[in-house]
Amino acid sequence: MRHFTSVTQLGNLAEAFAKAFEVKRNPYADQALGRNKTLLMIFFNNSLRTRLSTQKAAMNLGMNVIVLDVNQGAWKLETERGVIMDGDKSEHLLEAIPVMGSYCDIIGVRSFARFESKEADYNEEILNQFIKFSGRPVFSMEAATRHPLQTFADMITIEEYKKCQKPKVVMTWAPHPRALPQAVPNSFAEGLNLTDYEFVITHPHGYELAPEFVGNARVEYDQDKALEGADFVYAKNWAAYNDPNYGKVISTDRSWTVTTAKMALTNNAFFMHCLPVRRNMIVSDDVIESPQSIVIPEAANRVVSAQTVLKEILLSL
């Protein structure tokens, strides 16, 4: 593995899970692999779990780690070609990227959808510039359209907690006061479509995801019907994808909040969320604090997913 931008690059899932569980059992077994290697983590957006888990994963592998917050302490970066740089941006990404690449062995990039242009977002312009111009292996720490490290951790968590071979997994939209990217739901759907689980996506009309991510999932507009018999409930908000509402909030319907009454429709399902979560918007206090909530083990598995991917990249160097 040289670059990692999608869970589809994990290869055989059974083998990927086996590698992940080995990392979880023996997190310090490969410290020699990363010795004298440097990971550069570049953040265009805020982060808690991704920053901490990826840094911890790299340290477990013996790597040095450099963290750059582009919006705090760095020159403001221009990302568009052909722009007359007479404003507040002092450096172009096309010079900055190869310089960054000269200081490290692997680069992780976190750059959300901007919701200024669906074409630019879905072409992953910033992430792909790093792949093209850095000269280094690049992995996504969440991009405009996918969050593969999160999805791999989610899948590891389901494998750990599932009580049957083919569980029913429901990804439900839930209300949020702000417009959030489609990256997590896109990536989760992409990952679940690689499995043989029963996979259902439920959301209000107008919140359809891009067809290439929906794949073979069953789409259900009645949340109660979708939740019936579920073994896992994955709640997540996302902004509208389809034009003319791309990147907009078109509903804050609180009837979609995951409550105890909603969870009672399930097969005593586990509750999942990528965090951070808006309590009593996305999910009620009693659900996220219940014994069926596995959001903390899910977050802990972010170290496992990042370390498994970093190990594979190091093995390719």
C-alpha positions in Angstrom: 0.0 0.0 0.0 1.5 3.4 -1.0 -1.5 5.8 -0.6 -4.6 5.3 1.5 -7.7 7.4 0.6 -10.5 4.8 0.6 -11.4 1.6 2.5 -11.5 -0.1 -0.8 -7.7 -0.1 -0.8 -7.6 -2.4 2.3 -7.7 -5.4 0.0 -9.1 -8.6 1.3 -11.2 -7.7 4.3 -10.6 -10.9 6.3 -6.9 -10.3 6.0 -7.3 -6.6 6.9 -9.2 -7.5 10.0 -6.6 -10.1 11.0 -3.8 -7.5 10.6 -5.8 -5.0 12.7 -6.5 -7.5 15.5 -2.9 -8.5 15.6 -1.9 -4.8 15.9 -4.5 -4.5 18.8 -3.0 -7.5 20.6 0.6 -6.4 20.1 0.7 -2.6 19.6 4.5 -2.3 20.1 5.6 -5.3 18.1 6.7 -3.3 15.1 8.6 -0.4 16.6 11.7 -1.1 14.6 9.6 -0.6 11.4 9.2 3.1 11.9 12.6 3.9 13.4 14.2 7.0 11.8 11.0 7.5 9.8 9.0 10.7 10.1 5.2 11.2 9.7 4.0 14.7 8.8 0.4 15.3 9.8 -1.2 18.3 8.1 -4.5 19.7 9.3 -6.6 22.2 7.3 -9.4 21.5 9.8 -9.9 20.8 13.5 -9.3 17.3 15.0 -9.3 15.5 18.3 -9.6 11.7 17.7 -7.8 11.7 14.3 -4.9 13.8 15.6 -4.4 11.9 18.8 -5.0 8.4 17.5 -2.8 8.8 14.4 0.0 10.3 16.4 -0.3 7.5 18.9 -0.3 4.9 16.1 2.9 6.4 14.6 4.6 6.4 18.0 3.7 2.8 18.5 5.5 2.1 15.3 8.6 4.0 16.4 8.1 7.0 14.1 8.9 10.6 14.6 5.8 12.8 14.2 5.5 16.4 13.0 2.1 18.1 13.3 1.2 21.2 11.2 -2.0 23.2 11.7 -2.2 25.1 8.5 -4.5 27.7 10.0 -2.4 28.3 13.1 1.2 29.5 12.8 1.7 28.6 9.1 1.5 30.9 6.1 -1.9 31.2 4.7 -2.0 28.9 1.7 -3.4 29.5 -1.7 -4.9 26.3 -3.3 -6.1 27.5 -6.7 -3.9 27.8 -9.8 -3.9 31.0 -11.8 -4.9 33.2 -8.9 -3.1 36.6 -8.6 -1.8 36.3 -5.1 -2.4 39.9 -4.0 -4.5 39.1 -0.9 -3.8 37.6 2.5 -2.4 34.3 1.2 1.4 34.3 1.2 2.3 30.9 -0.1 1.0 28.6 -2.8 0.3 24.9 -2.0 2.2 23.9 -5.1 5.5 25.2 -3.5 4.5 24.2 0.0 3.7 20.6 -0.8 7.1 19.5 -2.2 8.8 21.4 0.7 6.7 19.4 3.2 7.6 16.2 1.4 11.3 16.9 1.8 10.9 16.9 5.6 9.2 13.5 6.0 8.6 10.0 4.8 4.8 9.8 5.0 2.2 12.5 4.9 -1.3 12.5 6.5 -3.8 15.1 5.2 -7.0 16.3 6.8 -9.0 18.7 4.5 -12.8 18.8 4.6 -15.3 19.7 1.9 -15.6 23.4 1.5 -19.1 23.4 0.1 -18.0 26.1 -2.4 -18.0 23.7 -5.4 -19.3 20.2 -5.5 -16.9 19.5 -8.4 -13.9 20.6 -6.4 -14.9 18.7 -3.3 -15.7 15.5 -5.1 -12.5 15.7 -7.2 -10.6 15.9 -3.9 -8.4 18.7 -5.2 -6.3 19.3 -2.1 -5.7 15.7 -1.2 -4.8 14.8 -4.8 -2.3 17.7 -5.0 -0.4 16.2 -2.1 -0.4 12.8 -3.8 0.8 14.3 -7.1 3.4 16.8 -5.8 4.8 15.6 -2.5 6.7 12.6 -3.7 5.7 10.8 -0.6 3.0 8.2 0.4 -0.1 10.1 1.4 -3.0 8.9 3.5 -6.3 10.7 4.2 -7.1 11.8 7.8 -10.5 12.8 6.4 -11.0 14.4 3.0 -13.9 16.1 1.3 -15.6 12.8 0.3 -14.3 10.1 2.6 -12.9 9.4 6.1 -11.3 5.9 5.6 -9.5 5.6 8.9 -12.8 6.3 10.7 -14.6 3.7 8.6 -11.9 1.1 9.1 -12.2 1.6 12.9 -16.0 1.4 12.6 -15.7 -1.9 10.7 -13.2 -3.3 13.2 -15.7 -2.4 16.0 -18.6 -4.1 14.3 -16.5 -7.2 13.9 -15.6 -7.2 17.6 -19.2 -6.7 18.8 -21.3 -8.5 16.3 -23.4 -11.4 17.7 -24.2 -13.0 14.4 -22.3 -13.6 11.1 -24.4 -11.1 9.1 -25.7 -8.3 11.4 -28.1 -5.7 10.3 -26.4 -2.3 10.3 -28.4 0.8 9.9 -26.9 4.2 9.2 -29.4 6.9 10.1 -29.3 10.6 9.3 -29.9 12.8 12.4 -30.4 16.5 12.8 -27.6 19.0 13.3 -27.6 22.8 13.4 -24.7 23.1 10.9 -24.0 21.8 7.5 -21.6 18.8 7.8 -19.7 17.1 5.0 -20.8 13.7 3.5 -17.3 12.2 4.1 -18.2 10.0 7.1 -21.5 8.6 5.7 -20.0 8.2 2.2 -17.0 6.3 3.6 -19.1 4.2 6.0 -21.4 3.2 3.2 -18.5 2.4 0.9 -17.0 0.2 3.6 -20.2 -1.6 4.6 -20.8 -2.4 0.9 -17.6 -4.4 1.0 -19.1 -6.7 3.6 -21.9 -9.3 3.6 -23.8 -7.5 6.4 -27.4 -6.4 5.8 -26.9 -2.6 5.3 -29.7 0.0 5.4 -29.4 3.8 5.0 -32.2 5.9 6.3 -32.7 9.7 5.9 -35.3 12.3 5.0 -36.1 13.0 1.4 -33.5 15.4 0.0 -30.6 13.8 1.9 -29.7 11.2 -0.7 -25.9 10.4 -0.9 -24.0 10.1 -4.1 -25.0 6.8 -5.8 -21.4 5.6 -6.1 -21.3 5.5 -2.3 -24.8 4.2 -1.7 -24.0 1.2 -3.8 -26.1 -1.9 -2.9 -27.5 -0.5 0.4 -31.2 -0.4 0.9 -32.4 3.2 1.2 -35.4 3.7 3.5 -37.1 7.0 4.1 -39.1 5.7 7.2 -36.6 5.7 10.0 -38.7 3.5 12.3 -39.1 0.9 9.6 -35.3 1.0 8.9 -34.5 0.5 12.6 -36.6 -2.6 13.1 -34.4 -5.5 14.0 -31.2 -3.6 13.7 -28.1 -5.0 15.4 -26.1 -1.8 15.0 -27.3 1.8 14.7 -24.8 4.3 13.3 -26.1 7.9 13.6 -24.6 10.7 11.6 -25.7 14.0 10.1 -24.7 15.2 6.7 -25.6 18.1 4.5 -27.6 17.7 1.2 -25.6 16.3 -1.7 -27.9 16.9 -4.6 -28.1 20.3 -6.4 -29.3 23.0 -5.9 -29.0 22.2 -2.2 -25.4 20.9 -2.1 -23.8 21.7 1.2 -27.0 23.1 2.8 -29.1 22.2 5.8 -32.6 21.5 4.5 -34.0 19.9 7.6 -33.5 19.9 11.4 -36.4 17.6 12.1 -35.9 16.4 15.7 -38.1 13.4 15.2 -34.9 11.8 13.6 -32.9 12.1 16.9 -31.9 8.6 18.1 -33.8 8.2 21.4 -34.6 5.3 23.7 -37.9 4.9 21.9 -36.1 4.6 18.6 -33.6 2.1 19.9 -36.5 0.0 21.3 -37.4 -0.8 17.7 -34.0 -2.6 17.2 -32.6 -6.0 18.2 -31.0 -4.5 21.3 -28.7 -2.7 18.9 -25.3 -1.2 19.7 -25.2 2.5 19.2 -22.3 4.0 17.2 -21.1 7.5 16.2 -17.8 8.8 15.0 -17.8 11.7 17.5 -17.9 14.6 18.3 -21.7 14.3 18.8 -24.3 16.9 19.5 -26.2 15.4 22.4 -30.0 15.6 22.2 -29.7 16.6 18.5 -28.1 13.5 17.1 -28.7 11.2 20.1 -30.3 11.5 23.5 -28.3 11.4 26.7 -29.8 8.1 27.8 -28.9 6.3 24.6 -25.2 7.5 24.3 -24.7 6.7 28.1 -26.4 3.3 27.9 -24.6 0.0 28.0 -25.3 -0.5 24.3 -23.3 2.6 23.4 -19.9 1.6 22.0 -18.7 5.1 20.9 -15.7 5.0 23.2 -14.4 1.5 22.1 -15.1 2.7 18.5 -13.0 5.8 19.1 -10.2 3.7 20.7 -10.1 1.6 17.6 -9.0 4.7 15.7 -5.5 3.9 16.9 -5.8 0.4 15.6 -7.0 1.4 12.1 -4.3 4.1 11.8 -1.6 1.8 13.0 -2.6 -1.0 10.6 -2.6 1.4 7.6 0.7 3.1 8.6 2.3 -0.3 9.0 1.3 -1.3 5.5 2.6 2.0 4.1 5.9 1.6 6.0 6.3 -2.0 4.6 6.0 -0.5 1.1 8.8 2.0 1.5 
